[in-house]
Amino acid sequence: MYNACLIGYGYWGEKLARNFKNSDYFNLKTIADLKKKNLVSAKKKFPLVSFYKDYKESINDSMLDLVIISTPTSSHYKIAKYSLENSKHVLIEKPMSLTLKEVTNLNKIAKKNKKMIFVDYPFLFSGTINYIKKIIDKKKFGKILEIESFREQAPIRKDANVIWDLGIHDISILTYLLKKNPYKIKTIIKKNFKNKLSDTAYFNLKYKDSINVLVKNSWVSPTKIRTFKIKFQKAILVCDENESIYKIKVYKNKSKDSWKEYKLEIPNIDLTEPLSKMTKYIFNSIKTNTNYLFENKFNEKITSLVEKINKNND
């Protein structure tokens, strides 16, 4: 069992604390947060944990193996840098950073200190996306023709726009599934309210082999939507993360020449909470000194692509 500390006990930090505390792999040793009300809340749920206002005091514990960073995005770089320089592995809430330069520098520091960086892209650990990955890798339904993704309704953030917040889920999923970058990007970003940051975005990505991807992200919506649809040559796969059990439906073509009739299949999906699976992945990575999900500059590819999507605004 490894020792971990959590920096930032807010909306997402609470979920991370619960999963690491309940795991068989980590001892949640300390929690740090600048806000008194967050520390009070954390103490009620985790009375045996030590608490700090200064993140450096928490990280300086020589018994720590992993630092979990769930703070405003602007602080990710300095906390991760301090952690790596003090010989700790780090898990960073997405987005890792808002600049490719910072991501690249953190990777260099991690390599120099022989430590690993993990980023909390939760869908990489979900049963749905990993089922879809197997379908794509085996080419079960032929070539991919189109992909559509809709993510609507989420807390409005002050530290990153809607693409860095919601769109990064789509980019991490697409990078994981397709293993390549688009050659053409078109983006429409909107500020519908008095926010400093964009709350709605549409972007179109074109990949080799004629794969067309359309994504819509919006913080403001009366309903929560998390739909991911792939049109293959032989079937259409619809993934709805809001469904409690039957998250994936596969509509298989009954005829090669027509898209009018389908045979519905509902596969069995691993419904284990993604954050729980992520804790196990991190444990195994530290134990075996391997980190296959984040190899080959995976984090840099995602950050670079999100930067380009933001810059290609019409």
N, C-alpha and C positions, 0 to 999 in steps of 0.2 A: 504494500500500500504506500502511495506517495502523498506527501503533504502539499496542500494548495492554499493560496490566499486569493481572495476576491477583492478587486479594486472597483468600487462602484456598486451600490446596492439600490438600483432604481427599478424601473419596469422590467428590463431584461435581466438585470443582475439577480433579482429574486429568483427567476426561473433557473439561472445557472447555479445559484447557491443550492437550491433544492436538489437538482440533479447530481451535483458533485457530492453533496452531503449524503444522499441516499444511495450512492454507488458503492460497490464493493472494492473500488480501486483507489479512492482518494479520501484523505482526511482533510476536511475543510478546517484549517487551523486558524486563519485570521480573516477579518473583513475590514476594509477601510472605506470611508466615505466622508466627504466634507460636510454633508448635511446631517444635523443632529437627529432630525425626524427619521431619516433612513436608518441610522444606527440604532435608534430606539426600536424601530420595527424589526430590524434584524436580530436584536437581542432577545426579543420575545420568541422568535422561531428557532434561534440557534444559541441557546444560553451558554453552551460550553465553549463557544468560539471566542477568541480574543478580538477586541475591536480597537480601531485607530482612526484618527482624523487625517493623519499624515501618511500617504501611501508609502513613502520611503521607509518609515518605521516598520511597516508590515513586511515589505520586501526584504529588508535587511536581516530577517530571521534566517540564520544559516541552515536551518532544518527544512526550509522550503524547497520544493522541486519545481512547482508550477505557479505562475502568476496569471490569474484570469482577469482580463481587463474589460470592464463594462461601463465605461465612462463616456462623456461627450467626445465625439470624433476628434475634435481639435486637440485633445489631450492624449490620444492613443500613442502617438509617436514618442513623446517624452517619457511616458510610463513604460512603454515596451523597450525603449532604448536603455533606460535605467535598469530594468529587469534583466535584460540580456547581458549587459555589462557586469551585472552582479551574479552571473552564472545561473540564471533561472530560465527554464522553458517558458514560453508565453502562449496563451490563448487570447486572441483579440476579437471582440465583437465586431461584426461587419458594420461599416466598411473599415478595413484595416487602416487606411489613411485616405486623404483626398488628393494626394499627389503621388505620382509614380516615383519621383525622386526619393521621397521618404520611405516608400515600400522597398525600393532597391537598397537603400542604405541599411534598413533594418535587416534585410536578408544577409548583407555583408557582415554586419555585427554578429548575427546568429552563427554564421559559418565560422567566423574568427574564434568565437567562444565555444564552438561545438555544442550549440543549443538549438532547439527546434521552435519554429513558429507555426502555430495553428490558428486558423481563422474560423470563426463561428458562422459558416455558411450552412445553416441547419438542414437544407434540403438535400445536401450531398449525403446525408446520413438517413434520409427517409426511405421507407420501404417502397413508396411510389416511384421516386426518381430512380432508384436502383433497379426496380422492375423494368422501367422504361429503358434504362441503359442496356439491360440484357436483351431486350427486344431489338434495339438498334444494332448492338454488336453482332447478334446472330442473323440480322437482316431477315427476321421472321416474316415481316409483311412487305418486304421489298424496300425500294429506295424512298427516302423522305422527300416529300414534295413541298410541304408547308408546315410552319409552326406558328401558333398563335398563343399569346399569354396575356391574361388580364389579372391585374392585382389592384384592387380598389378597397379603400377604407383602411386607415391606419392612423396612429397618433401623429399629429403634425409636429415636425421637429424643427429646432432652431439652429442645429449644428450641421445639417446636410440636406440638400434638396431631395425631391422625391425619387430621382434616378439613383442617387447614392444610397437611399434608404430602401426602396422597393425594387427598383430596377436592377440593383446588384444581385438580388436573388435570381432574376432571370439570366443575367450574364454568367453567374457562377454555374447555374444549371446548364446553360448552352455550352459553356467551355468544357464542362465535365462530360456532357453527352456527345458533342460533335468533335471535340479535340482539334478545333481549328478556329481561325479568326475570320470574320466577314471581310469581303473586299470593298463593300460599299455600305455607307451609313447615311441615313436621313432621319433627322430628329425635329420634332415640334415640342417646344416646352412652353408651358403657360403658367402665369400667376393669376389665378382667378379671384384671389382675395387680397387682403392687405399684408400678406406675408412677405418677408424679405426674400424668401426662397421659393422656387417654383414648386407648385403643389400638384401639377398634372403634366404628364409627358407621354408622347407617342413616339416610338422609334421603329424604323424599318431596317433590318439587316439582311444583306444579300451575301450568301456563301457560294463557294464553288459547288458544282454539281446541281446548280439551279435551285438551291434551297432558299426559300424566302421566309423571313421571320418577321412577324408583326407583334409589337408589345405595347400595351397600355398600362401606365401606372398612375394612380390618383389617390391622394390622401383622403379627399372628401367624397363620400358616397353614402347614400342611405343604407346600402347593404354591403356586406363584406364579400368580395369576390376574389377567389383564388383558383382560376381555371387555366389549365395548360393543355393545349390540343395539338396533336401531330397528325397530319394527313400523310399516310403512306400510299404506296401504289396499290396495296391490297386491303387496306383497312384504315379506319380513322380511330385514333385513341384519344379519349377525353379523360383528363385527370382533374378532379375537383377536390382540393384539399379541405374544403369545408364539410365534405361528407364524413361521417363518423366511421363507417365501415367500408362501404362500397365506393372507394375513392377512384377507382379506375374502371372505365367501361370501354370495351373494344368493339367497334362496329365493323365486322368483316364484310367485304363485298360479296354478294351472292353471284354476281356476274362480272366478268372481266371488262365488259363493254358498257356497264351501266353503274351509276352511283345512286340509283334510286332504291335498291333493296339491300338490306343488311341483315346479318346474323349477329345478335348481341352475345358477347361473352363478358363475364365478370370474373376476373382472376382473383386468386387469393393473394393478399398483400400482407407483408409484415407491418403490423400496426404499432410496433414498439416506438415510444417517443424518440424522435431524432436526437434530442440532446442527451438522452440516456446512452444511445449508441455512440454518440460523439465522445462521451467520457471513456467508454471502453476502448475506442480507437486511440485516444490520446495515451491511455495507460499502456496499451500494447506498443505504441510507437516509442514511448520513453523506455520501456522494458527491452525492446529489440533494437533500439537506435535506428529505426526506419520511419519514414514519413511519406509514403508513396502518394497519398492524395495531393500533397503540396509540393511535389517534385517538379522539375522542368519549368521553374519560374511561374507556377500556376497563379500565385497571388499577383505577380507583376502583369501577367496577361490580362487578368480581370481588371485591375486598376487602370491599365493602359486603355483598355476598351471602353470603360466607363468614362474616362477622361475624353476620349474621342467622341462618344455619344453626346456628351455635354457641349462640346465645342462645335458640333455639326448642327446646331440649332438654326432652323429657318427663320 
